[in-house]
C-alpha cells in the first residue's frame, strides 16, 4: 500500500511541470473593454463602452420579467442579481466570467457560483428579451432552490442536482410559455417518434421537451402548479419526490401521460399537410450524413448549382452541390480550423452569388471581428476579405449589377442594412434607426431591397419621435418591407401587416414582380407569394414543419429552401412555384393556434389556465422562511423554534438610488472589486500533531478579469504543510499569472530510508493566443527542493531556474470519451542553466507531440499520434517510456526511481505504451507512435440478477503502441533481421497491441485495456491488463 501511495505521488509530481502547456482551444481577448455599471431596483447591470442604451433595455426588461417570474415561482429575491451585458456576440465570447471558449450557439449563460447572468445583444430586440427572461429564470430559480452565497449554492447543488430538462425547460417556458417555433420542434419529435421518456430529454429536447412538459402541466393543473412543483422539489430535496407531492405521480407515469398528450395535440395536425419531400425534392439528407445542419441555400444565377452551409464534417463548411440531384460537387470553404474563419454564423446565415456566377460572398467571424468574405468558386479560395469595424455582419446579398453587396450590420446598439461598393470600398447605410432589420435581398434591377423588420408602421425615419423608447414598443412582431437602395433615410414600404405572426426570409422573384417569404400565419412557417402590383398574397405550401432561407432562381422555376424535419435541417428544391395559384391551398390552423388564436402572451393569462385563479394581490409569495439560514445545512429532523432574525441588510433600491431627477439611470465607472467564487475550509487540533486544517479560496472580480486562488493544507507546522497562492490577470490579449507554492512529499527508499522533500518556489506564466486554435505559452520557474534523510541524518538542497516556451495548436472536436476529429500539436522548448557550482541543472529539452483524428461514419475514429523529444546538457532530463497514464493497477520495471530529486521533478513519463510497465525504457531521447481505432462496442447493456444495472455507450478500441528511449552517445538497435525467418525482429524498440473498452462509471471515464507485447517474432503468452481513468488521448 505504501508503494502505491509513493508511486502516485511520483507520477503526479513528474507530470505537474507541464500542466500549463497542455492542449485545448483558446479564450481570446481581442480587445480591452472600458466597463461601467448602472442599477435598477433588483439588479446590477454591467456593460462596456457604447452599451448604455442596451444596458438600460436590460434593466427595464429584467424588472418586468422578474415580476412575472416572482408570481410564477411564488418567490421573492433575497439578494441582488448581476447582469453582464456585451454589445455584440464577438465581445461576449471574450468574457472572462467563464474561461471556456465560447461560440455562436451560446446566446447567454448564468454563472451559478456568483449568480451572474452574461448575455450579448445580437441586433434583435425580441431575441434579446427572450434571452434576458430565460437567464433570469435560471438565476431566480437558483436563489430560490439553493439560497444566495457561494457556500450555500455549492452545498445545495451537491445535495439536489437538478436535471437539464427541468432547468432549461423551465427557463424556456418562463420566457415564452409556448410559441410556434417550440410547437414545430415538438410536432416533429412527436410525429417522427423520437420523444424519449422525461429523464432522457437531452440536446435541443432538454430545452423544448422540458418546455413542453411544463406547458402541459400548466394546461392540465393550472399555472400555479409550476411554482408549487418547484417548492415541493426544494422541500423534498428530490425531483422524483417533488413531482409526486405536487401532482401525485412520478416521472414514469408522467412520461406516459405527456406522450399521450403530445399524440392528441399533434396527430390531428397531420391531416391535410405535407412533408417537405412531398411537395419538393430533397437535396440533402442529414439522417444519411448523420449531421444536424444543412441550411442557407443560394441558387447560382443559372439555377444549376447551390451553395449551402453544413456541419457534416463536424465543422461548419460551405459546399457546392448540383441543384438537380443534390450531388456534392466540391467543398468551397473549410471553417472553424483557423482564426480567419472562426465562425460561419450558422444561426444567422447568408450566402450570395455574384451575378456572373464566378464568386460567392458570406459573412464570418475573423480574429474577433465579423468580415465579409468573397470566394472564387473555381479556385475554391477566398480572394477578398472586407472588415468594416462593425459589431456584426450578417446575411449578405449581391446586387445584380455586381458592384455592391448589401448586408445586415450592427453598430452602437442598432441593427441596420448597409451596402458596400466593391470598387471603392465605401460603406453606406440604407436604413438607420433603432428597429431590428434582418435578411435583406436585392430586387433584380438593384433599385430596391426587401427585408424583415419589427418596425411596425414606422416606415418614415424622419417621423420617429426623438424620445422614442424601444422598451415601450411592441417589437415582437416581424413583417416584410421594401426599401429603396440609397444612402440614408430611404423610403420604406410595408408589405405585410399580419398580427401575431412572423414573416421571414423575403426574396424577389427573378422578374421582380413578386415576393416569396415565409409566414407562420397558421402556426407553421409556410412559403407565401406576394404580387407587388396588386398586393395579393397566397400560400404555395402546406407543410407539416417550418420552412426558411428562401432562394429563388432559374428564371422563376426553382425555389430552394431549408426545412426542419426528423430532428435536423435539410435543403429542398421546389419546382415551378408559380404554378400554385391563389386559392389552391387553404391553410388550416394548427391545434395550438386553434386553442390560442392570439398565441400565448407570457405577460397575460392564457386561455388554457385553470378557471379558478387567485388575483395577483392574493397570491402568497414565498419569502423563504429559512433564507436567513441559507449558509447552513440542517438535518431532516431540525426542530423549528423561535429564532431572532439578524438585522437585514438593504439589498434592493428605491428609484432615487438608481435614477436621477430627470428619470435617467445613473451610470458609474466600474472598478474591480473581489468577491469569493469558492470558499472551503476545515480545521482541527491534535495533541500529537498540533493544528491541522485545509483551506481553498478562489476570488475574482465581477468580469473575471482578476483571479486569486489560495490553497492551504496545514499540518503540524509550516515546513510540513502544503500551500499555494496564485494571481491571474486576464483582461488583455496576453494572459499573465504569478504564483508561489510550497509542497511536502514523503518517500521511503529501501536503501536510504524515510525521506522528505520540501518542494517550493515561484513562477510566472504567460499565454499569448493568436486565435481560438493557436497560442504560445511561456513559463519562468524558480524552484527549491530541500531533501531530508531522516534515517541517515543527512540533508541536501537543489535550486533550479527553468524557462519553458510552447507552441500549441488544437482544432479537435470532442466526442463523449475524447477527441474524434481534427488535429492537436505541441512543440516545447525547456531550458535550465547551471548558474553556480552547487545550484541549478544544466539542460535544454525539445519535445514534440502531434495527433491527428480521422472520423468515419460519425462513430468510428482512427487516431495517429507521433511524439518525440531530446534533452542535452550536463544534467539532461530523462524520459520514462512505458505504461499508461492515470494507471490504477500500475507496475514498474526495476522499481520506483526516487533516489535523486531530478528523477521525480524533472523527468517525463511518456505514455501510452501498453504491453509494458513504467520505466521500461529510460533515456534522454525518446520516440513514441500510437495507432488506435475507436468504435462503438456496446450501445446499451442491461444486466439482470444479481446486479440489475444498465450501461450505455460503451466504446471500444483496437491499438498498437510503439516506442523507445535511449541516451546520447549510445546507438540503439531498433531492429535486426532474422535470416531464418526472413522478417525483422525488434531490439531496443518496444511494441504492444491489444483492445480496450471505455465506460463511464459515475463522473469518471474508466479505460480497460488488455495488451500483448511483441517483438514481431514472439508475443507474450498472457495480456497485461490496464485499468485507468481519464479521457482518451
Secondary structure, DSSP 8 states (H G I E B T S, - for coil): -HHHHHHHHHHHHHHHTTGGG---------S---EEEEE-SSEEEEEETT-HHHHHHHHHHHHHHHHHHHHHHTB--SS-EEEEEESSHHHHTT-SSS-S---TT--EEEETTTTEEEEE--S-HHHHHHHHHHHHHHHHHHHHHH-SSHHHHHHHHHHS---HHHHHHHHHHHHHSS-HHHHHHHHHHHHTT----GGG--THHHHHHHHHHHHHHHHHH-THHHHHHHHHHHHHT-HHHHHHHHHSS-HHHHHHHHHHHHHHHHHHHHTT-B-HHHHSEE---HHHHT-S-EEEEEE-TTSSEEEEEE-TTSS-EEEEEETTT--EEEEEEE-SSSGGGSB--GGG--EEE-TTSSEEEEEEEETTEEEEEEEETTTTEEEEEEE-S-SEEEEEEE-TTSSEEEEEEEETTEEEEEEEETTT--EEES--SSSBEEEEEE-TTSSEEEEEES-TT---GGGS-TT--GGGS-----EEEEEESSSSS--EEE----SS--EEEEEE-TTSSEEEEEE-TTSS-EEEEEETTT--EEES--BSS-EEEEEEETTTTEEEEEEEETTEEEEEEEE-GGGS-TTS------HHHHH-TT---TTS--TTS-S----GGGS--B--TTGGGTT----TT--------------S--HHHHB-TTS-B-EEE-----EEEEEEEEEEEETTTEEEEEEEEEEE-TTSSEEEEEEEEEESSGGG-EEEEEEEE-SSSEEEEEEEEEEEEEEEETTTEEEEEEEEEEEEEEEEESSSSEEEEEEEEEEEEEEEETTTTEEEEEEEEEEEEEEEEE--EE-SSBEEEEEEEEEEEEEE---SSSS---EEEEEEEEEEEEEETTTEEEEEEEEEEEEESTT---EEE-B-TTBTT--BSS----SSHHHHHS-EEE--BTTS-BTSEEESEEEEEEEEEEEEEEEEEE--TT---EEEEEEEEEEEEEEEEE-TT-----EEEETTTTEEEESS-EEEEEEEEEEEETTEEEEEEEEEEB-SS-B-SS-EEEEEES-B-
